[in-house]
Amino acid sequence: FDYVMSSGQWLLTDRNGESVERGCSIDLPMEAGGSDAIDALAALIGVDTGVPVFTDYYDDARLDGMMNEYFEEQEDLNQAA
């Protein structure tokens, strides 16, 4: 059973009131890592380039640390102004 709801009345916005429905700008860029095992498997199936590994994107402790550091820097900037 699938349920889809759409509404023209609600819109996700940033602090300036601009829509972020199609994504938002990146404050903390991350790059996908690599894996020797996955690269070896990719070579077996004929893929020349390394296959990106996105496990860091789901590492809650790392993401929490990155956000804490970012917001501490932002708070410091605001206090200095």
mmCIF file as gemmi writes it, N, C-alpha and C atoms, coordinates in Angstrom:
data_model
loop_
_atom_site.group_PDB
_atom_site.id
_atom_site.type_symbol
_atom_site.label_atom_id
_atom_site.label_alt_id
_atom_site.label_comp_id
_atom_site.label_asym_id
_atom_site.label_entity_id
_atom_site.label_seq_id
_atom_site.pdbx_PDB_ins_code
_atom_site.Cartn_x
_atom_site.Cartn_y
_atom_site.Cartn_z
_atom_site.occupancy
_atom_site.B_iso_or_equiv
_atom_site.pdbx_formal_charge
_atom_site.auth_seq_id
_atom_site.auth_asym_id
_atom_site.pdbx_PDB_model_num
ATOM 1 N N . PHE Axp A 1 ? 0.842 -1.174 0 1 0 ? 1 A 1
ATOM 2 C CA . PHE Axp A 1 ? 0 0 0 1 0 ? 1 A 1
ATOM 3 C C . PHE Axp A 1 ? 0.886 1.236 0 1 0 ? 1 A 1
ATOM 4 N N . ASP Axp A 2 ? 0.797 2.034 -1.032 1 0 ? 2 A 1
ATOM 5 C CA . ASP Axp A 2 ? 1.547 3.29 -1.125 1 0 ? 2 A 1
ATOM 6 C C . ASP Axp A 2 ? 0.619 4.45 -0.833 1 0 ? 2 A 1
ATOM 7 N N . TYR Axp A 3 ? 1.18 5.453 -0.184 1 0 ? 3 A 1
ATOM 8 C CA . TYR Axp A 3 ? 0.415 6.658 0.123 1 0 ? 3 A 1
ATOM 9 C C . TYR Axp A 3 ? 1.252 7.853 -0.254 1 0 ? 3 A 1
ATOM 10 N N . VAL Axp A 4 ? 0.743 8.697 -1.114 1 0 ? 4 A 1
ATOM 11 C CA . VAL Axp A 4 ? 1.448 9.894 -1.543 1 0 ? 4 A 1
ATOM 12 C C . VAL Axp A 4 ? 0.58 11.09 -1.216 1 0 ? 4 A 1
ATOM 13 N N . MET Axp A 5 ? 1.196 12.094 -0.596 1 0 ? 5 A 1
ATOM 14 C CA . MET Axp A 5 ? 0.445 13.298 -0.277 1 0 ? 5 A 1
ATOM 15 C C . MET Axp A 5 ? 1.193 14.491 -0.847 1 0 ? 5 A 1
ATOM 16 N N . SER Axp A 6 ? 0.487 15.354 -1.499 1 0 ? 6 A 1
ATOM 17 C CA . SER Axp A 6 ? 1.082 16.555 -2.056 1 0 ? 6 A 1
ATOM 18 C C . SER Axp A 6 ? 0.243 17.738 -1.627 1 0 ? 6 A 1
ATOM 19 N N . SER Axp A 7 ? 0.895 18.846 -1.404 1 0 ? 7 A 1
ATOM 20 C CA . SER Axp A 7 ? 0.153 20.023 -0.982 1 0 ? 7 A 1
ATOM 21 C C . SER Axp A 7 ? 0.779 21.261 -1.587 1 0 ? 7 A 1
ATOM 22 N N . GLY Axp A 8 ? -0.046 22.132 -2.1 1 0 ? 8 A 1
ATOM 23 C CA . GLY Axp A 8 ? 0.437 23.406 -2.604 1 0 ? 8 A 1
ATOM 24 C C . GLY Axp A 8 ? 0.441 24.469 -1.519 1 0 ? 8 A 1
ATOM 25 N N . GLN Axp A 9 ? 0.025 24.096 -0.313 1 0 ? 9 A 1
ATOM 26 C CA . GLN Axp A 9 ? -0.08 25.061 0.772 1 0 ? 9 A 1
ATOM 27 C C . GLN Axp A 9 ? 1.165 25.119 1.644 1 0 ? 9 A 1
ATOM 28 N N . TRP Axp A 10 ? 1.98 24.097 1.626 1 0 ? 10 A 1
ATOM 29 C CA . TRP Axp A 10 ? 3.15 24.021 2.501 1 0 ? 10 A 1
ATOM 30 C C . TRP Axp A 10 ? 4.415 23.986 1.666 1 0 ? 10 A 1
ATOM 31 N N . LEU Axp A 11 ? 5.449 24.623 2.161 1 0 ? 11 A 1
ATOM 32 C CA . LEU Axp A 11 ? 6.706 24.701 1.432 1 0 ? 11 A 1
ATOM 33 C C . LEU Axp A 11 ? 7.845 24.781 2.449 1 0 ? 11 A 1
ATOM 34 N N . LEU Axp A 12 ? 8.866 23.974 2.261 1 0 ? 12 A 1
ATOM 35 C CA . LEU Axp A 12 ? 10.041 24.066 3.122 1 0 ? 12 A 1
ATOM 36 C C . LEU Axp A 12 ? 10.88 25.251 2.664 1 0 ? 12 A 1
ATOM 37 N N . THR Axp A 13 ? 11.241 26.119 3.592 1 0 ? 13 A 1
ATOM 38 C CA . THR Axp A 13 ? 12.008 27.311 3.237 1 0 ? 13 A 1
ATOM 39 C C . THR Axp A 13 ? 13.202 27.484 4.154 1 0 ? 13 A 1
ATOM 40 N N . ASP Axp A 14 ? 14.169 28.268 3.692 1 0 ? 14 A 1
ATOM 41 C CA . ASP Axp A 14 ? 15.311 28.617 4.531 1 0 ? 14 A 1
ATOM 42 C C . ASP Axp A 14 ? 14.97 29.858 5.346 1 0 ? 14 A 1
ATOM 43 N N . ARG Axp A 15 ? 15.962 30.361 6.082 1 0 ? 15 A 1
ATOM 44 C CA . ARG Axp A 15 ? 15.689 31.511 6.951 1 0 ? 15 A 1
ATOM 45 C C . ARG Axp A 15 ? 15.326 32.784 6.185 1 0 ? 15 A 1
ATOM 46 N N . ASN Axp A 16 ? 15.622 32.813 4.882 1 0 ? 16 A 1
ATOM 47 C CA . ASN Axp A 16 ? 15.278 33.973 4.059 1 0 ? 16 A 1
ATOM 48 C C . ASN Axp A 16 ? 13.947 33.809 3.337 1 0 ? 16 A 1
ATOM 49 N N . GLY Axp A 17 ? 13.256 32.707 3.611 1 0 ? 17 A 1
ATOM 50 C CA . GLY Axp A 17 ? 11.974 32.46 2.969 1 0 ? 17 A 1
ATOM 51 C C . GLY Axp A 17 ? 12.075 31.846 1.583 1 0 ? 17 A 1
ATOM 52 N N . GLU Axp A 18 ? 13.306 31.468 1.162 1 0 ? 18 A 1
ATOM 53 C CA . GLU Axp A 18 ? 13.497 30.848 -0.149 1 0 ? 18 A 1
ATOM 54 C C . GLU Axp A 18 ? 13.21 29.348 -0.056 1 0 ? 18 A 1
ATOM 55 N N . SER Axp A 19 ? 12.608 28.801 -1.091 1 0 ? 19 A 1
ATOM 56 C CA . SER Axp A 19 ? 12.269 27.387 -1.114 1 0 ? 19 A 1
ATOM 57 C C . SER Axp A 19 ? 13.532 26.519 -1.083 1 0 ? 19 A 1
ATOM 58 N N . VAL Axp A 20 ? 13.485 25.443 -0.295 1 0 ? 20 A 1
ATOM 59 C CA . VAL Axp A 20 ? 14.554 24.446 -0.299 1 0 ? 20 A 1
ATOM 60 C C . VAL Axp A 20 ? 13.978 23.086 -0.698 1 0 ? 20 A 1
ATOM 61 N N . GLU Axp A 21 ? 12.844 23.126 -1.377 1 0 ? 21 A 1
ATOM 62 C CA . GLU Axp A 21 ? 12.183 21.894 -1.803 1 0 ? 21 A 1
ATOM 63 C C . GLU Axp A 21 ? 13.071 21.063 -2.731 1 0 ? 21 A 1
ATOM 64 N N . ARG Axp A 22 ? 13.921 21.706 -3.497 1 0 ? 22 A 1
ATOM 65 C CA . ARG Axp A 22 ? 14.792 20.974 -4.426 1 0 ? 22 A 1
ATOM 66 C C . ARG Axp A 22 ? 16.207 20.851 -3.886 1 0 ? 22 A 1
ATOM 67 N N . GLY Axp A 23 ? 16.362 20.991 -2.576 1 0 ? 23 A 1
ATOM 68 C CA . GLY Axp A 23 ? 17.677 20.875 -1.957 1 0 ? 23 A 1
ATOM 69 C C . GLY Axp A 23 ? 18.142 22.224 -1.443 1 0 ? 23 A 1
ATOM 70 N N . CYS Axp A 24 ? 19.268 22.237 -0.797 1 0 ? 24 A 1
ATOM 71 C CA . CYS Axp A 24 ? 19.798 23.477 -0.241 1 0 ? 24 A 1
ATOM 72 C C . CYS Axp A 24 ? 21.311 23.497 -0.431 1 0 ? 24 A 1
ATOM 73 N N . SER Axp A 25 ? 21.9 24.639 -0.184 1 0 ? 25 A 1
ATOM 74 C CA . SER Axp A 25 ? 23.349 24.748 -0.349 1 0 ? 25 A 1
ATOM 75 C C . SER Axp A 25 ? 24.052 23.952 0.751 1 0 ? 25 A 1
ATOM 76 N N . ILE Axp A 26 ? 25.253 23.552 0.481 1 0 ? 26 A 1
ATOM 77 C CA . ILE Axp A 26 ? 26.016 22.712 1.394 1 0 ? 26 A 1
ATOM 78 C C . ILE Axp A 26 ? 26.93 23.581 2.244 1 0 ? 26 A 1
ATOM 79 N N . ASP Axp A 27 ? 26.804 23.46 3.553 1 0 ? 27 A 1
ATOM 80 C CA . ASP Axp A 27 ? 27.69 24.163 4.471 1 0 ? 27 A 1
ATOM 81 C C . ASP Axp A 27 ? 28.915 23.33 4.811 1 0 ? 27 A 1
ATOM 82 N N . LEU Axp A 28 ? 28.728 22.027 4.898 1 0 ? 28 A 1
ATOM 83 C CA . LEU Axp A 28 ? 29.798 21.119 5.289 1 0 ? 28 A 1
ATOM 84 C C . LEU Axp A 28 ? 29.97 20.049 4.214 1 0 ? 28 A 1
ATOM 85 N N . PRO Axp A 29 ? 30.766 20.332 3.192 1 0 ? 29 A 1
ATOM 86 C CA . PRO Axp A 29 ? 30.916 19.344 2.121 1 0 ? 29 A 1
ATOM 87 C C . PRO Axp A 29 ? 31.612 18.077 2.614 1 0 ? 29 A 1
ATOM 88 N N . MET Axp A 30 ? 31.177 16.947 2.102 1 0 ? 30 A 1
ATOM 89 C CA . MET Axp A 30 ? 31.785 15.654 2.401 1 0 ? 30 A 1
ATOM 90 C C . MET Axp A 30 ? 32.061 14.966 1.071 1 0 ? 30 A 1
ATOM 91 N N . GLU Axp A 31 ? 33.113 14.205 1.042 1 0 ? 31 A 1
ATOM 92 C CA . GLU Axp A 31 ? 33.416 13.432 -0.156 1 0 ? 31 A 1
ATOM 93 C C . GLU Axp A 31 ? 33.26 11.958 0.157 1 0 ? 31 A 1
ATOM 94 N N . ALA Axp A 32 ? 32.769 11.235 -0.818 1 0 ? 32 A 1
ATOM 95 C CA . ALA Axp A 32 ? 32.642 9.798 -0.643 1 0 ? 32 A 1
ATOM 96 C C . ALA Axp A 32 ? 34.038 9.192 -0.524 1 0 ? 32 A 1
ATOM 97 N N . GLY Axp A 33 ? 34.145 8.204 0.317 1 0 ? 33 A 1
ATOM 98 C CA . GLY Axp A 33 ? 35.42 7.513 0.488 1 0 ? 33 A 1
ATOM 99 C C . GLY Axp A 33 ? 35.579 6.4 -0.529 1 0 ? 33 A 1
ATOM 100 N N . GLY Axp A 34 ? 36.585 5.608 -0.328 1 0 ? 34 A 1
ATOM 101 C CA . GLY Axp A 34 ? 36.827 4.476 -1.201 1 0 ? 34 A 1
ATOM 102 C C . GLY Axp A 34 ? 37.024 3.22 -0.389 1 0 ? 34 A 1
ATOM 103 N N . SER Axp A 35 ? 36.986 2.114 -1.032 1 0 ? 35 A 1
ATOM 104 C CA . SER Axp A 35 ? 37.177 0.831 -0.367 1 0 ? 35 A 1
ATOM 105 C C . SER Axp A 35 ? 37.957 -0.074 -1.301 1 0 ? 35 A 1
ATOM 106 N N . ASP Axp A 36 ? 39.067 -0.599 -0.812 1 0 ? 36 A 1
ATOM 107 C CA . ASP Axp A 36 ? 39.878 -1.502 -1.635 1 0 ? 36 A 1
ATOM 108 C C . ASP Axp A 36 ? 39.066 -2.721 -2.067 1 0 ? 36 A 1
ATOM 109 N N . ALA Axp A 37 ? 38.251 -3.254 -1.158 1 0 ? 37 A 1
ATOM 110 C CA . ALA Axp A 37 ? 37.458 -4.442 -1.48 1 0 ? 37 A 1
ATOM 111 C C . ALA Axp A 37 ? 36.434 -4.129 -2.565 1 0 ? 37 A 1
ATOM 112 N N . ILE Axp A 38 ? 35.766 -2.987 -2.442 1 0 ? 38 A 1
ATOM 113 C CA . ILE Axp A 38 ? 34.761 -2.621 -3.449 1 0 ? 38 A 1
ATOM 114 C C . ILE Axp A 38 ? 35.434 -2.288 -4.774 1 0 ? 38 A 1
ATOM 115 N N . ASP Axp A 39 ? 36.614 -1.629 -4.725 1 0 ? 39 A 1
ATOM 116 C CA . ASP Axp A 39 ? 37.339 -1.333 -5.96 1 0 ? 39 A 1
ATOM 117 C C . ASP Axp A 39 ? 37.759 -2.619 -6.663 1 0 ? 39 A 1
ATOM 118 N N . ALA Axp A 40 ? 38.176 -3.628 -5.892 1 0 ? 40 A 1
ATOM 119 C CA . ALA Axp A 40 ? 38.567 -4.914 -6.48 1 0 ? 40 A 1
ATOM 120 C C . ALA Axp A 40 ? 37.361 -5.581 -7.131 1 0 ? 40 A 1
ATOM 121 N N . LEU Axp A 41 ? 36.212 -5.518 -6.463 1 0 ? 41 A 1
ATOM 122 C CA . LEU Axp A 41 ? 34.991 -6.084 -7.026 1 0 ? 41 A 1
ATOM 123 C C . LEU Axp A 41 ? 34.59 -5.337 -8.294 1 0 ? 41 A 1
ATOM 124 N N . ALA Axp A 42 ? 34.719 -4.014 -8.274 1 0 ? 42 A 1
ATOM 125 C CA . ALA Axp A 42 ? 34.393 -3.209 -9.451 1 0 ? 42 A 1
ATOM 126 C C . ALA Axp A 42 ? 35.286 -3.602 -10.616 1 0 ? 42 A 1
ATOM 127 N N . ALA Axp A 43 ? 36.567 -3.856 -10.343 1 0 ? 43 A 1
ATOM 128 C CA . ALA Axp A 43 ? 37.5 -4.264 -11.405 1 0 ? 43 A 1
ATOM 129 C C . ALA Axp A 43 ? 37.076 -5.603 -12.004 1 0 ? 43 A 1
ATOM 130 N N . LEU Axp A 44 ? 36.547 -6.496 -11.167 1 0 ? 44 A 1
ATOM 131 C CA . LEU Axp A 44 ? 36.103 -7.802 -11.658 1 0 ? 44 A 1
ATOM 132 C C . LEU Axp A 44 ? 34.937 -7.681 -12.632 1 0 ? 44 A 1
ATOM 133 N N . ILE Axp A 45 ? 34.094 -6.684 -12.42 1 0 ? 45 A 1
ATOM 134 C CA . ILE Axp A 45 ? 32.94 -6.538 -13.318 1 0 ? 45 A 1
ATOM 135 C C . ILE Axp A 45 ? 33.216 -5.542 -14.439 1 0 ? 45 A 1
ATOM 136 N N . GLY Axp A 46 ? 34.469 -5.066 -14.512 1 0 ? 46 A 1
ATOM 137 C CA . GLY Axp A 46 ? 34.865 -4.233 -15.634 1 0 ? 46 A 1
ATOM 138 C C . GLY Axp A 46 ? 34.685 -2.744 -15.444 1 0 ? 46 A 1
ATOM 139 N N . VAL Axp A 47 ? 34.532 -2.289 -14.206 1 0 ? 47 A 1
ATOM 140 C CA . VAL Axp A 47 ? 34.423 -0.857 -13.952 1 0 ? 47 A 1
ATOM 141 C C . VAL Axp A 47 ? 35.829 -0.327 -13.728 1 0 ? 47 A 1
ATOM 142 N N . ASP Axp A 48 ? 36.233 0.684 -14.509 1 0 ? 48 A 1
ATOM 143 C CA . ASP Axp A 48 ? 37.599 1.189 -14.437 1 0 ? 48 A 1
ATOM 144 C C . ASP Axp A 48 ? 37.863 2.072 -13.222 1 0 ? 48 A 1
ATOM 145 N N . THR Axp A 49 ? 36.889 2.887 -12.845 1 0 ? 49 A 1
ATOM 146 C CA . THR Axp A 49 ? 37.117 3.825 -11.755 1 0 ? 49 A 1
ATOM 147 C C . THR Axp A 49 ? 36.611 3.245 -10.445 1 0 ? 49 A 1
ATOM 148 N N . GLY Axp A 50 ? 37.122 3.802 -9.356 1 0 ? 50 A 1
ATOM 149 C CA . GLY Axp A 50 ? 36.688 3.35 -8.043 1 0 ? 50 A 1
ATOM 150 C C . GLY Axp A 50 ? 35.219 3.659 -7.803 1 0 ? 50 A 1
ATOM 151 N N . VAL Axp A 51 ? 34.59 2.803 -7.089 1 0 ? 51 A 1
ATOM 152 C CA . VAL Axp A 51 ? 33.183 2.992 -6.741 1 0 ? 51 A 1
ATOM 153 C C . VAL Axp A 51 ? 33.135 3.741 -5.414 1 0 ? 51 A 1
ATOM 154 N N . PRO Axp A 52 ? 32.43 4.87 -5.354 1 0 ? 52 A 1
ATOM 155 C CA . PRO Axp A 52 ? 32.386 5.627 -4.102 1 0 ? 52 A 1
ATOM 156 C C . PRO Axp A 52 ? 31.653 4.872 -3.002 1 0 ? 52 A 1
ATOM 157 N N . VAL Axp A 53 ? 32.129 5.07 -1.779 1 0 ? 53 A 1
ATOM 158 C CA . VAL Axp A 53 ? 31.513 4.465 -0.61 1 0 ? 53 A 1
ATOM 159 C C . VAL Axp A 53 ? 30.955 5.606 0.237 1 0 ? 53 A 1
ATOM 160 N N . PHE Axp A 54 ? 29.695 5.56 0.53 1 0 ? 54 A 1
ATOM 161 C CA . PHE Axp A 54 ? 29.017 6.659 1.211 1 0 ? 54 A 1
ATOM 162 C C . PHE Axp A 54 ? 28.751 6.386 2.689 1 0 ? 54 A 1
ATOM 163 N N . THR Axp A 55 ? 29.494 5.47 3.297 1 0 ? 55 A 1
ATOM 164 C CA . THR Axp A 55 ? 29.226 5.12 4.695 1 0 ? 55 A 1
ATOM 165 C C . THR Axp A 55 ? 29.425 6.31 5.631 1 0 ? 55 A 1
ATOM 166 N N . ASP Axp A 56 ? 30.337 7.242 5.317 1 0 ? 56 A 1
ATOM 167 C CA . ASP Axp A 56 ? 30.532 8.415 6.176 1 0 ? 56 A 1
ATOM 168 C C . ASP Axp A 56 ? 29.274 9.27 6.255 1 0 ? 56 A 1
ATOM 169 N N . TYR Axp A 57 ? 28.444 9.209 5.234 1 0 ? 57 A 1
ATOM 170 C CA . TYR Axp A 57 ? 27.21 9.99 5.209 1 0 ? 57 A 1
ATOM 171 C C . TYR Axp A 57 ? 26.21 9.485 6.254 1 0 ? 57 A 1
ATOM 172 N N . TYR Axp A 58 ? 26.422 8.276 6.755 1 0 ? 58 A 1
ATOM 173 C CA . TYR Axp A 58 ? 25.511 7.668 7.729 1 0 ? 58 A 1
ATOM 174 C C . TYR Axp A 58 ? 26.174 7.47 9.083 1 0 ? 58 A 1
ATOM 175 N N . ASP Axp A 59 ? 27.362 8.038 9.262 1 0 ? 59 A 1
ATOM 176 C CA . ASP Axp A 59 ? 28.081 7.94 10.531 1 0 ? 59 A 1
ATOM 177 C C . ASP Axp A 59 ? 27.587 9.067 11.437 1 0 ? 59 A 1
ATOM 178 N N . ASP Axp A 60 ? 26.604 8.751 12.282 1 0 ? 60 A 1
ATOM 179 C CA . ASP Axp A 60 ? 25.958 9.77 13.104 1 0 ? 60 A 1
ATOM 180 C C . ASP Axp A 60 ? 26.941 10.508 14.008 1 0 ? 60 A 1
ATOM 181 N N . ALA Axp A 61 ? 27.899 9.797 14.582 1 0 ? 61 A 1
ATOM 182 C CA . ALA Axp A 61 ? 28.874 10.447 15.473 1 0 ? 61 A 1
ATOM 183 C C . ALA Axp A 61 ? 29.717 11.454 14.699 1 0 ? 61 A 1
ATOM 184 N N . ARG Axp A 62 ? 30.153 11.087 13.496 1 0 ? 62 A 1
ATOM 185 C CA . ARG Axp A 62 ? 30.956 12.009 12.681 1 0 ? 62 A 1
ATOM 186 C C . ARG Axp A 62 ? 30.126 13.227 12.272 1 0 ? 62 A 1
ATOM 187 N N . LEU Axp A 63 ? 28.901 12.993 11.812 1 0 ? 63 A 1
ATOM 188 C CA . LEU Axp A 63 ? 28.031 14.094 11.404 1 0 ? 63 A 1
ATOM 189 C C . LEU Axp A 63 ? 27.726 15.017 12.578 1 0 ? 63 A 1
ATOM 190 N N . ASP Axp A 64 ? 27.475 14.435 13.747 1 0 ? 64 A 1
ATOM 191 C CA . ASP Axp A 64 ? 27.206 15.231 14.944 1 0 ? 64 A 1
ATOM 192 C C . ASP Axp A 64 ? 28.411 16.108 15.283 1 0 ? 64 A 1
ATOM 193 N N . GLY Axp A 65 ? 29.607 15.532 15.215 1 0 ? 65 A 1
ATOM 194 C CA . GLY Axp A 65 ? 30.826 16.295 15.479 1 0 ? 65 A 1
ATOM 195 C C . GLY Axp A 65 ? 31.018 17.429 14.482 1 0 ? 65 A 1
ATOM 196 N N . MET Axp A 66 ? 30.767 17.147 13.205 1 0 ? 66 A 1
ATOM 197 C CA . MET Axp A 66 ? 30.905 18.177 12.175 1 0 ? 66 A 1
ATOM 198 C C . MET Axp A 66 ? 29.928 19.323 12.417 1 0 ? 66 A 1
ATOM 199 N N . MET Axp A 67 ? 28.684 18.987 12.759 1 0 ? 67 A 1
ATOM 200 C CA . MET Axp A 67 ? 27.685 20.034 12.986 1 0 ? 67 A 1
ATOM 201 C C . MET Axp A 67 ? 28.014 20.842 14.238 1 0 ? 67 A 1
ATOM 202 N N . ASN Axp A 68 ? 28.442 20.156 15.301 1 0 ? 68 A 1
ATOM 203 C CA . ASN Axp A 68 ? 28.805 20.881 16.521 1 0 ? 68 A 1
ATOM 204 C C . ASN Axp A 68 ? 29.944 21.857 16.254 1 0 ? 68 A 1
ATOM 205 N N . GLU Axp A 69 ? 30.954 21.407 15.528 1 0 ? 69 A 1
ATOM 206 C CA . GLU Axp A 69 ? 32.096 22.27 15.202 1 0 ? 69 A 1
ATOM 207 C C . GLU Axp A 69 ? 31.649 23.45 14.341 1 0 ? 69 A 1
ATOM 208 N N . TYR Axp A 70 ? 30.805 23.184 13.351 1 0 ? 70 A 1
ATOM 209 C CA . TYR Axp A 70 ? 30.311 24.251 12.465 1 0 ? 70 A 1
ATOM 210 C C . TYR Axp A 70 ? 29.541 25.303 13.259 1 0 ? 70 A 1
ATOM 211 N N . PHE Axp A 71 ? 28.624 24.861 14.109 1 0 ? 71 A 1
ATOM 212 C CA . PHE Axp A 71 ? 27.802 25.82 14.837 1 0 ? 71 A 1
ATOM 213 C C . PHE Axp A 71 ? 28.584 26.544 15.927 1 0 ? 71 A 1
ATOM 214 N N . GLU Axp A 72 ? 29.628 25.912 16.482 1 0 ? 72 A 1
ATOM 215 C CA . GLU Axp A 72 ? 30.503 26.626 17.413 1 0 ? 72 A 1
ATOM 216 C C . GLU Axp A 72 ? 31.223 27.761 16.691 1 0 ? 72 A 1
ATOM 217 N N . GLU Axp A 73 ? 31.709 27.486 15.473 1 0 ? 73 A 1
ATOM 218 C CA . GLU Axp A 73 ? 32.383 28.524 14.681 1 0 ? 73 A 1
ATOM 219 C C . GLU Axp A 73 ? 31.415 29.664 14.343 1 0 ? 73 A 1
ATOM 220 N N . GLN Axp A 74 ? 30.176 29.311 13.987 1 0 ? 74 A 1
ATOM 221 C CA . GLN Axp A 74 ? 29.179 30.33 13.654 1 0 ? 74 A 1
ATOM 222 C C . GLN Axp A 74 ? 28.854 31.179 14.883 1 0 ? 74 A 1
ATOM 223 N N . GLU Axp A 75 ? 28.753 30.545 16.037 1 0 ? 75 A 1
ATOM 224 C CA . GLU Axp A 75 ? 28.47 31.281 17.271 1 0 ? 75 A 1
ATOM 225 C C . GLU Axp A 75 ? 29.621 32.22 17.611 1 0 ? 75 A 1
ATOM 226 N N . ASP Axp A 76 ? 30.853 31.725 17.439 1 0 ? 76 A 1
ATOM 227 C CA . ASP Axp A 76 ? 32.028 32.58 17.679 1 0 ? 76 A 1
ATOM 228 C C . ASP Axp A 76 ? 32.028 33.795 16.76 1 0 ? 76 A 1
ATOM 229 N N . LEU Axp A 77 ? 31.678 33.572 15.488 1 0 ? 77 A 1
ATOM 230 C CA . LEU Axp A 77 ? 31.617 34.687 14.524 1 0 ? 77 A 1
ATOM 231 C C . LEU Axp A 77 ? 30.546 35.695 14.93 1 0 ? 77 A 1
ATOM 232 N N . ASN Axp A 78 ? 29.403 35.193 15.37 1 0 ? 78 A 1
ATOM 233 C CA . ASN Axp A 78 ? 28.32 36.087 15.778 1 0 ? 78 A 1
ATOM 234 C C . ASN Axp A 78 ? 28.688 36.894 17.029 1 0 ? 78 A 1
ATOM 235 N N . GLN Axp A 79 ? 29.395 36.274 17.956 1 0 ? 79 A 1
ATOM 236 C CA . GLN Axp A 79 ? 29.782 36.962 19.177 1 0 ? 79 A 1
ATOM 237 C C . GLN Axp A 79 ? 30.854 37.995 18.888 1 0 ? 79 A 1
ATOM 238 N N . ALA Axp A 80 ? 31.708 37.749 17.914 1 0 ? 80 A 1
ATOM 239 C CA . ALA Axp A 80 ? 32.78 38.685 17.565 1 0 ? 80 A 1
ATOM 240 C C . ALA Axp A 80 ? 32.228 39.903 16.829 1 0 ? 80 A 1
ATOM 241 N N . ALA Axp A 81 ? 31.083 39.733 16.181 1 0 ? 81 A 1
ATOM 242 C CA . ALA Axp A 81 ? 30.508 40.842 15.387 1 0 ? 81 A 1
ATOM 243 C C . ALA Axp A 81 ? 29.823 41.88 16.252 1 0 ? 81 A 1
